[in-house]
Amino acid sequence: MKTIVFSFLGSQLDAAKGRGRWEKWRPNVALCQHDDFIIDKLVLFYNEQYLDLLNVVIDDIAFISPETVVEPYLMPLENPWDFQEVYGALYEYARAYQFDIDKHQYLVHITTGTHVAQICLFLLTETRYFPAKILQSSPPRKQQNGESGRLDIIDLDLSRYNLLASRFADERLEIQNHLKSGIATKNPTFNVMIAEIEQVALRSRSPVLLLGATGVGKSFLARRVYELKKQRHQLRGEFVEVNCATLRGDSAMSTLFGHAKGAFTGAVSARAGLLRSADGGLLFLDEIGELGADEQAMLLKAIEEKRFYPVGADKEVQSDFQLIAGTCRDLAEEVRLGNFREDLYARLNMWTFHLPPLSERREDIEPNIEFELARFAREQGREVRFNKEARQDYLAYALQPKALWSGNFRDLSSSVSRMATLANGGRVTCEDVNKEIQRLEKLWSNQQQEAFSLCKQFLPNTWQQIDDFDLFQLEAVLAVCQQANSLSEAGRQLFAQSRQQKASTNDADRLKKYLAKFELEWNTINRG
């Protein structure tokens, strides 16, 4: 296998005249003086003004290493310190060069040339435009005639360096541990998801969509991603969070996008809005499925163009923010129903992660108990621990299917906090646990009785086979249907936003098809 080296002609380091030049260490000449390192071809990048120096170097290499072919390559650089110009010239050269890695070993010499040229060569090698290793030469410690100095070959394939690979693996685990707030989670699905989020968080600025029921930790995870990116200097701004379900009416646009002074009655001064407050930082829009059609359109423009018009303003403003959105809704279904913009969903759906509910992560309840106890101690200034038997009793109940954990981690956090508050002497006893289990059973029993009353009424035999996600939506639809005077009226109310974007509408037909999914008919629901 032949060895081919790419190098810049050193206008200073390679320069020397007369017989005395042999007493000086010249990097490109010295490369060819090593008896145990034979270079078959040396490609020398040079500028036309150094043609005389090039010829001297070629002659000297031919004298000391006749087996080395020197291939000069004219690279006319107006400013060898201009990064764009140097990188562009080397990039074009590398793209055009016919590399054959099966027959040749390629090395990129980074000792000569300007610092900019050395950096560009390194970057192009690291990204494999030059499928090579780095070659670094250095003079002998004590200059002596005929000394060729030292050569170091550096392979930028980090997977070859076991110690480095181990350090990077440890760092990745540390980052994932940060995203999990130090909780030693055991659920494999969740851990795999966190590992992928770690990579996305550090390598992408595209929007991230977090799906999951209320209380699964979407807001918590979004903040941890922000802290990680801020720590890595990928963000300079603030973490801005808003629950879109709280945005209603005319104030929604103003809250998100700001407004100009006098934009509407009561606008006595200008308002920046949350999107501008998140400039350079991270914006977390929880329950994004609750946004109205106008807000969705404005948000899409802000995501894609990094600019938008505040309410009542005639001049655009800019804001460059990282977006994480959260929702408990099925946005794909909302798009199908016309409630959510398809183009906005496509933009958000670049990175989508579904956070599983606590009922599907029961193996993570125990480590989360420790997390909640530690948080209680920080917030209340009082440490509390479980007796051994009390801990066993609580876990035995918590891991059973009858423990619904319908509020997910919020239920668990509240439960641990209640026991810690009522614990005497800083110890949770079996009696404390038994009382808490009674509270939880009563809480979940009431929730089951109150929830989905209409679904249970009209689907008494099949409602338990329907996902909670669909039950929440169906319950709301049934409530509207019972109050409406006709199928068309109910359809107009349910599709009020999306129908404005359609050239022709048939709200009654859309509603009829939706009800048919559950084998329901209008006359069965509304007997008025």
N, C-alpha and C positions, 0 to 999 in steps of 0.2 A: 504494500500500500504506500503510495507516494504522499509526501508531505508538502502541502501548499500553504504559504504564509502570506497574509495581507498586511501591509504596513504603510504608514506615511513616511515619506522622505523627511528626515529631521533637518530643517533649515539651520538650526543651531547645533544640535547634538551630533549630526552627521558631518558637519562642516569642519574641514581641516585642509591645510595646503602643505605641499612639499613633503620631504622625507619624514618630517616630524609628526605627520598625521598618524603614523603607525604607533606612536607613543600615546596617542589619545584613544579613550574608549568611545567608539562610534557604534551606536545601537544596531543599526542595520548591517554594518560590516561584521560586528561581533557575533551576530546571530549565526553567521556562516563559519565561525572559527571553532565551533565545538566539535570535537572529534566524535562524541557519542550522540550527536544530534545533527542529522543530515537533512538539509532542506532541498527538495527537488525543484521547487519553483518559489520565487519571492516576487509577489506583485507589489510594486511600489507606486503609491499615489503621489503625484508631484504637481507643482504649479510651474508654469512655463518660465517664470523668472529664475527658477533654480535649475535650469537645464544643465549648466556647466557642472554644478555639484552632483547632479544625477549621474552624469557621465563618469565622474571620478569614482563614485560609489560603485557603479556597475563594473568598472575596470578593476577596482580593488577586490570585489567579490569574485570576479573571474580569476584573479590571481591566487586567492587563498582557497577557493572552493569551486573549481572548474565544473563540478557536477551540478552546481546550482544555476538554474536558468532565471535570470532577472527579467521580469515582464513589467516595463514601465507603463503607467496609465496616467494620461494627462487629465487632471481634475481641476479645471480653472475655477478657482474660488475668489470672488471679488473681496469677500471679507471672511477669512477663515475662523473668525470669532462669532460669526452669525449662526446661531443654532439651526434656524430654519433652512438656511442655504446649505450648510454642511450636511445636515441630516438628509435633506432632499437629494443631494448629489450621491451620497453613499447608498441611500435607499434605492435609487434608480439603478445604480451599478449592481447591487445585490439582486434586484429583481431580474436583471438581464443576464446575469452570469449563469452558466450551465454547470451547476454543482453535481457531482457524482460521488455521493458519500460511500458507495460500495467500493470504489477504487481509490479514493483519496482521503487523506486526513487533512482537515482544514484548521488553521490556527489564525487568530486575529491578534496582531501585535499592537499593544496599546501604550507603548513607551514613548513613541515619537508623535509629532503632530501637536496642534494646540490642545488645551484641555477640553475644548468643545468637541474637537475631532475624536478625542479619546472617549468622551462620554457617549457620543453618537455611535462609535464602533461597539461599545459595550452594550448599549440598548438594542442595537440591531442584532447582536449576537445572542443576547438574552431572549429576544423574541424569535430567534431562529431564522431570521432573514439571511444571516450568515450561519449555516449549520456547522458551527465551529466551536472550538475551545479558545479561551483567552490565553494569550502568550504575553508574559511580562518579563522584560529583561532589566538587569541592573548592573552597574559597574562593579568591579572587584573592590573589596573594602580598602585595600591599599593598591594604588595605581602602579602596575608593573608592566613593563613591555611584554606584549604578546598575551596578556591576560584577557580572556573573553568575557569575564563577569559571570553572572548567575542567570539562569532561566527558570521561570516558574510557569507551569501550565495549570490553568484553572478551568475546571469543568463546571459550567453554570447550571447543569442539571442537578438541582438540589436533592433529587431523590437518591443520588449516589452517595450523599453524605449522611451516614446513619445518625450521627450525633445531632446534626441540624434538623434532620427529618423528625427525630425524637422531640427536639425542642419545639418545632412547629406543631407537632401533634399535641404536646402538652399545652401549648398556647391556645389551640383550638378548643381543647377541653375546658380551659380556663374561661374562654369567651362563652362557651355554651353554658358553663356553670353560672356566669354572670346573667345570661338571659333567663336562667331558671332561678335566679336570686339565691343561689347556693343550695337549693333544695335538691336532694339526691333522688330525683324522680326515677321510677322503675318501669313505667309504661313504655314499651318499645316503640309504639306508634308516635307518641309524643316526643320521645328522645330523637327519633329519626327526623321528625319535623323541625325540632330545634336546631339540629345539625345543619339542615338546609337553610333555615332562616339565618343562621350565623354567616354562611357563605354569601347569601343574598345581601345581607345588611352591609357587609364590608366591600362588596364588589359591584353593587348596582345602586343607581339613584332612581330607578323606575318605581312607580307606585306599588304598594303592597296591600293586598286585601286579606283581612282576617275575618274568617267566618266562624260562627259559633253562638250558642245560646247566651243569654245574659248571665254574667257571673263566671264565665270560663276563663277570664283573665286577658281579654283583648287589650284593654287600656293599660294594664300592668305590663304586658309584653311590649307594647308600643313605646312606653317610656324607657324600658330597658334597652331597646334598640337605639333609641335616641342617645342614651347615656354612653352606649358603646361607640356610636359614630362620633359623638362629641369628644370622647377620649382619644379617638384616632385622628382628630382634627379634620374630619370629613364634614362636620357641621360647625358653624360659628354662632348660629342664632339660638333662639329659645324653643322649648317644647310647648306647643300650643294645642290644647285639646278642647273639643266642643262636641256635645251630644246633639246631633242633628234633630232628634225628636223634640228638643226644646225650642227649636226655631220655628216660629209660626208667623204667618201673615207678612206684612210689609217689612217688619223688623228683621226677617231672615236675611234678606239681601244686604241690608245695612250691617248686620252683625258680621257676616262673612266677608263682604267686599268693601265695606266702608261707605261713606257718603260725603258729598260736598256740602259746604255750608249753604243753608237755604234750600237744600234738595227737596224738602217737604216740611210741612208744618211741624215745628218743634226742633228742626235741625238748626240750632242756633250756632253750632260750630261744626267743623269738619271732623270726621271720624275715620281712623285708619282702617279698621276692620281686621278680622283675625288672620286673613291670608297675608296681609302686609306685616302683621306682627310676627308671622312665622318666617319672614324673609331670612334666608340663610340657615334656617333651623328645620324643625320637623312639625308638620301639621297632622294631628290625628283627628279624623272625622268619624266619630262613632255613630252607629246607626245611620249610615249614609243613605240607606234605602228610604229614609223618611224625607229626603230633600224633595222640594217641588221641582217642576219642570224648568222654570226659569233659572233656579239656582244650579240645577244640573248643567244647563247649557253654559252658564257663566263659569262654572268650575272646570268644565272640559277645556274651555279657552285658556283659563289660567294654568292648567296643567301642561297643555301643549305649547303655549306661546310665552308663558311666564309673565303675562301682562293682561290687564283687564280694566274695565271702566268702573269706578265707584259709582254708586247711585247718584244721579244728578250731575255727574262730572262730564266735561267734554274733552278731557285729556286722560289718556291711559296712564296707569301706574304699573310698576314692575315689582314682582316678588318671585324669588327663586327659592322654593321650599321643597323638601322631601315630603311625600304624602303617604300616610298609612290610613287606610279606611277600614272600618269595622262594621259588621252587620249581622243580625240574626236572621235576616230574610234570605230567601233563595233569589238572588238577583237575576239569574238566568230566567227563572219563572216570571219575575217582575218585568223583565224585558218582553217576554212573550205576551204578557197581559197588557203591555203598553204603559206600565207604570214607571219604567226606568229606561233611560236613553241607552240604545244599543251601542252607540259609539263611545259613550262614557264607560259602560261596562267593559267594552273591549279594551279600553285604556287602563282600567283598574285591574283587569284580569291577567296582567302580565305575570304577577307572582301572587298566587292564591293559596292560603293555608287554612285548613279547617281545624280549629281547636276543639278537641273532644271534651264532652262534659265529664264532670267528676264521676258520674255513675259508670262511665266506661274507663275510668282510671283509678279504680278502688285501691290498687296496689300503691298509689301515690298519696293516699290519705295519711298514712303514718308519718312519712317525712314532712308533710304539710302541717301536721299537728305541731311538730317541733318548730317549724317556721312561725306559726301563729303564736306560740308561747313566747318565742324570742321577740316578736313584734309587740306583744302585750307588755313585756318587761321594758322595752324601750319607751313605749308611749306612756305607761302608767308608773314606771319606776319601781316595779315590784315583781320579783321573780316568783313564778309558780311552777310546780311540777306535779305530775300524776303519781299516786301510789301505784305500785306494780299491779295489784289486782284491779284497781280502777281503770288503769290504762288497758288492761286485757278486756275488761267488760265493754269499754267504749269502742275499742277496735272490733270486737266480736259483733257488736250491733252495726257499726258503720260499714262493715264489709258485706252485710247481708243485702239481698235484693230489695227487701222491704224498706231499707233506708234510701229514700228517693233522691236526696240531695238535689231537689228541683231548682234550688237557687245556686247550685254548683259551689264554687269556692266561697261565695258570700255566705252561704248557709254554714259551711265549715268554720269560717272565720268568726261568725257570730256565735256559733256554738261553743268554740274553744274560749272565746272572750267571756261568755256568760259564766262558764264553769270557773275560769280563772278569777273572775270578779267575786264570785260567791265562796270561793275556797278559803277556809280558815287555816291560818298557820302556813300558808303558802303551799298547801298540799290538796290536790283534787282527790276526793275519796270516792268509794263505790256509791255512797249515798248521793254525792253530787252528780255522779254519772247517771244514776237511775232517774233523778229528777230531770236532768237534761234530755234523756231519751224520751221521757213523757212529753216534754215541751216539743221536741221535734216531731213526734208522732201526731200530736194535736195540730201542729202547724201544717204538716203535710196532708193530714186528713181534711182540714178546712180548705186547703188549696184544691184538693181533688173534688171536694163537694161544690166549690164555687166555680171552678174552671170548666169550660166547655159544656155549660148547661144546655145550650141549644143543640150542640152536636150530639149530646147524649139523648136529647128529646127526639131528634129526627133520625138518628142512626143508632138506636139502642143496642143493636147486635154487632155493629161493625166499628164503632168509634174508637175502640181500644186498639184496633189494627192500623190506625192512621198515625203517622208521625206527629209529634207535638208541633213541629214547625207548621204543618198543614192545618192542624186543628186550630191554632191561633188565628190563622187567616180565615178559615171557614167559619169560625165562631163570629167574627166581625161581619162577614158577608151575610150570614143568616140574620144577624141583628138588623142590618139595613133592609133586607128583604121583608122582614116582618113589619117594618114601619112604612114601607112604600106602598103606594096605591096600585102600582102596576110593575110588570117586569121591566118595561122601558124606563120607568122613573128610577127604579133601583139601579139599572145599568148606567143611567146618566150620572147618578150620584157616585157610584163606585169607580167609574172611568172618567171622572170629571177632568182630570189633567190630560190624560193620553188622548182623549177624543178630540181635543183642540188641535192636535198635530196631524189628524187624519183628514183626508179630503172628503171621505164619506164614512159614516159611522153606522153601525148596527149594534148598539149597546145591548139590546135585548138578546140578540143572538150570542154575543160574547158571554153574557151572564148565563144564558141557558146551557152553553157548552161547558162552562166552568162547573155548574151544579151537576151536570151529567157525569162528570168525572167521579162523583161520589154517589151516583145513582139517585140523585135528588131531582124533584120536579117543582116548578113554581107553585102549582096548585096545592101541593102537600105542605109547603112552607107558609104560604100566605093564603089564608082562607077568608080574607076580608073581601 
